Amino acid sequence: MDARTEELRAAHDILAEVYAERLVGALDRMPVERAVLGLFAELVLAAGTGTEIGDIGCGTGRMAPYLADQGFTPHGVDLSPEMVRVARRDQPGHDFAVADLRSLPFADASLDGAIAWYSLMYLTPDDRALAFGELARVIKPGGHVATAFKAGDDTRRRGGESLGLGIGFDIYWLSPAEVERRFAEAGFEVVFWAGRPADPDEVQPQGYAVARRL
């Protein structure tokens, strides 16, 4: 594992309990995110291929109950072993595993859809083609991916340092154009875009996209 990935994993191991505490019920307070996820759920169900969903970069597993409530079987993966440990503890009965976005532990065309909720923004430009290609590999033709990301100009930034936990990691505030380009090159068509201004406790706007596997 390269040094940048080791740094990212170690930082999120430390952040696991912080996220578990701070993100309890967060989706209930986010109508825009629920709307995007609701659209994603409708599109996957309308495709009629099945209900197996990947939660790519699942963190503490907070999306698993929502996905299950929509009738899906979620399969969460995360780079951080501590995130996966917390997810298994806090969301028992759901499937979680340690894995890298660049090498997903799913068979070809085995998923009917996937969400990548604030996880693709950690990829370097050199890693993006591989990771988006992995999404294309594991999702069935006609399946959908929904992603949320910090919106910006694709510049590399440092995250985590302001938390006072002695951690830091690279993060990219992605432009919609970059996200669309990466999806298109991997064999997806973006079918929905959305964005919202930064909330008072945020320093950047948020972006959302839903793409269909061609």
C-alpha positions as CSV (number, residue, x, y, z in Angstrom):
1,M,0.0,0.0,0.0
2,D,1.4,3.4,-1.0
3,A,2.1,6.1,1.7
4,R,-0.9,8.3,0.7
5,T,-3.3,5.4,1.0
6,E,-1.8,4.4,4.4
7,E,-2.2,7.9,5.6
8,L,-5.8,8.0,4.5
9,R,-6.6,4.7,6.1
10,A,-4.9,5.6,9.4
11,A,-6.7,8.9,9.6
12,H,-10.1,7.3,9.0
13,D,-9.3,4.6,11.6
14,I,-9.0,7.5,14.1
15,L,-12.2,9.2,12.7
16,A,-14.4,6.1,13.0
17,E,-15.8,6.8,16.4
18,V,-16.0,10.5,15.7
19,Y,-18.1,9.9,12.7
20,A,-20.2,7.3,14.6
21,E,-21.1,10.0,17.1
22,R,-21.5,13.0,14.9
23,L,-23.4,11.4,12.0
24,V,-26.2,9.6,13.9
25,G,-29.4,10.5,12.2
26,A,-27.6,12.9,9.8
27,L,-29.6,11.7,6.8
28,D,-32.8,12.7,8.6
29,R,-31.6,16.3,8.6
30,M,-30.6,16.4,4.9
31,P,-33.6,16.6,2.6
32,V,-31.4,17.2,-0.5
33,E,-29.4,14.1,0.1
34,R,-32.6,12.1,0.7
35,A,-34.1,13.4,-2.5
36,V,-31.0,12.3,-4.5
37,L,-30.9,8.9,-2.9
38,G,-34.7,8.5,-3.4
39,L,-34.2,9.2,-7.1
40,F,-31.4,6.6,-7.3
41,A,-33.6,4.0,-5.5
42,E,-36.4,4.6,-8.0
43,L,-34.2,4.3,-11.0
44,V,-32.6,1.0,-9.7
45,L,-36.0,-0.5,-8.9
46,A,-37.4,0.6,-12.3
47,A,-34.6,-1.1,-14.1
48,G,-35.9,-4.4,-12.6
49,T,-32.6,-6.2,-12.6
50,G,-32.4,-6.8,-8.8
51,T,-31.7,-5.3,-5.5
52,E,-28.0,-5.9,-4.7
53,I,-26.4,-2.5,-3.9
54,G,-22.8,-1.6,-3.2
55,D,-22.1,1.1,-0.6
56,I,-18.6,2.1,-1.8
57,G,-16.7,3.8,1.0
58,C,-19.4,3.0,3.5
59,G,-17.7,4.5,6.5
60,T,-19.7,3.7,9.7
61,G,-22.4,2.0,7.6
62,R,-25.0,4.8,8.2
63,M,-26.5,4.3,4.8
64,A,-27.3,0.6,5.2
65,P,-30.6,1.1,7.1
66,Y,-31.8,3.6,4.5
67,L,-30.9,1.3,1.6
68,A,-32.5,-1.7,3.3
69,D,-35.7,0.3,3.9
70,Q,-35.9,0.9,0.1
71,G,-35.9,-2.8,-0.4
72,F,-32.2,-3.3,-1.2
73,T,-29.6,-5.6,0.1
74,P,-26.6,-3.3,0.8
75,H,-23.0,-4.5,0.7
76,G,-20.6,-1.9,2.3
77,V,-16.9,-1.7,1.7
78,D,-14.4,0.8,3.2
79,L,-10.7,1.2,3.2
80,S,-10.6,1.7,7.0
81,P,-10.7,-1.4,9.2
82,E,-12.0,0.7,12.1
83,M,-14.8,2.1,10.0
84,V,-15.8,-1.4,9.1
85,R,-15.6,-2.5,12.7
86,V,-17.9,0.3,13.8
87,A,-20.3,-0.4,10.9
88,R,-20.6,-4.0,12.0
89,R,-21.2,-3.0,15.6
90,D,-23.7,-0.2,14.9
91,Q,-25.5,-1.8,11.9
92,P,-25.7,-5.5,12.7
93,G,-27.2,-7.7,10.2
94,H,-25.7,-5.9,7.2
95,D,-22.7,-6.9,5.1
96,F,-19.4,-4.9,5.5
97,A,-15.9,-5.6,4.4
98,V,-12.5,-3.9,4.2
99,A,-11.6,-3.1,0.6
100,D,-10.1,-0.5,-1.7
101,L,-12.1,1.4,-4.3
102,R,-9.5,0.5,-6.8
103,S,-10.0,-3.2,-6.3
104,L,-13.6,-4.0,-5.3
105,P,-14.4,-7.4,-3.9
106,F,-17.5,-8.0,-6.1
107,A,-17.8,-10.3,-9.2
108,D,-18.3,-8.8,-12.6
109,A,-21.8,-7.4,-13.2
110,S,-22.9,-8.6,-9.7
111,L,-24.4,-5.4,-8.4
112,D,-27.7,-3.7,-9.5
113,G,-26.4,-0.3,-8.3
114,A,-24.0,1.4,-6.0
115,I,-23.6,4.6,-4.0
116,A,-20.3,6.3,-3.6
117,W,-21.2,8.9,-0.9
118,Y,-18.3,11.2,-0.3
119,S,-15.7,8.5,-1.2
120,L,-14.6,9.3,-4.8
121,M,-13.1,12.6,-3.7
122,Y,-10.1,10.9,-2.1
123,L,-8.9,9.5,-5.4
124,T,-5.8,11.1,-7.0
125,P,-6.2,11.9,-10.7
126,D,-4.0,8.9,-11.5
127,D,-6.3,6.6,-9.6
128,R,-9.6,7.7,-10.9
129,A,-9.7,5.8,-14.1
130,L,-9.1,2.5,-12.2
131,A,-11.7,3.2,-9.5
132,F,-14.4,4.3,-12.0
133,G,-13.5,1.3,-14.1
134,E,-14.1,-0.9,-11.1
135,L,-17.6,0.6,-10.7
136,A,-18.2,-0.2,-14.3
137,R,-17.0,-3.8,-13.9
138,V,-19.2,-4.7,-10.9
139,I,-22.4,-2.9,-11.9
140,K,-24.8,-4.6,-14.4
141,P,-25.6,-2.8,-17.7
142,G,-28.6,-0.5,-16.9
143,G,-27.6,-0.2,-13.2
144,H,-27.0,3.1,-11.6
145,V,-24.5,4.8,-9.4
146,A,-25.2,7.8,-7.1
147,T,-22.4,9.9,-5.8
148,A,-22.0,12.9,-3.5
149,F,-18.9,15.0,-3.4
150,K,-17.4,18.3,-2.2
151,A,-17.7,20.6,-5.2
152,G,-14.8,22.7,-6.4
153,D,-12.1,23.1,-9.0
154,D,-10.4,19.7,-8.7
155,T,-7.5,21.1,-6.6
156,R,-5.8,18.9,-4.1
157,R,-6.4,20.0,-0.5
158,R,-5.6,18.7,2.9
159,G,-8.4,17.4,5.1
160,G,-8.6,16.4,8.7
161,E,-5.9,18.8,10.1
162,S,-8.4,21.3,11.6
163,L,-10.0,18.6,13.8
164,G,-7.1,18.6,16.3
165,L,-6.6,14.8,16.1
166,G,-3.1,14.8,14.7
167,I,-4.3,13.5,11.3
168,G,-4.2,14.7,7.7
169,F,-5.0,13.4,4.3
170,D,-5.4,14.5,0.7
171,I,-8.8,15.3,-0.6
172,Y,-10.1,16.8,-3.9
173,W,-13.1,19.1,-4.2
174,L,-14.3,17.8,-7.6
175,S,-15.8,19.7,-10.4
176,P,-19.0,18.4,-12.0
177,A,-17.1,18.3,-15.3
178,E,-14.4,16.0,-13.9
179,V,-17.0,13.7,-12.4
180,E,-18.9,13.5,-15.7
181,R,-15.8,12.9,-17.7
182,R,-14.7,10.0,-15.4
183,F,-18.1,8.4,-15.6
184,A,-18.3,8.7,-19.4
185,E,-14.8,7.3,-19.9
186,A,-15.7,4.3,-17.7
187,G,-18.9,3.5,-19.6
188,F,-21.6,5.5,-17.8
189,E,-24.0,8.2,-18.8
190,V,-24.9,10.9,-16.2
191,V,-28.6,11.1,-16.0
192,F,-29.0,13.6,-13.1
193,W,-27.0,16.5,-11.7
194,A,-27.6,18.5,-8.5
195,G,-25.8,20.8,-6.2
196,R,-26.4,22.9,-3.1
197,P,-24.7,25.9,-1.5
198,A,-22.5,25.3,1.6
199,D,-24.4,25.1,4.9
200,P,-23.3,27.4,7.6
201,D,-20.9,24.8,9.1
202,E,-19.4,23.9,5.7
203,V,-16.7,25.7,3.7
204,Q,-17.6,24.3,0.2
205,P,-20.8,23.6,-1.8
206,Q,-21.9,20.0,-2.4
207,G,-22.4,18.1,-5.6
208,Y,-24.5,15.1,-6.5
209,A,-24.7,12.9,-9.6
210,V,-26.5,9.8,-10.7
211,A,-25.1,7.8,-13.6
212,R,-26.4,4.8,-15.6
213,R,-24.1,2.0,-16.7
214,L,-24.3,1.7,-20.5
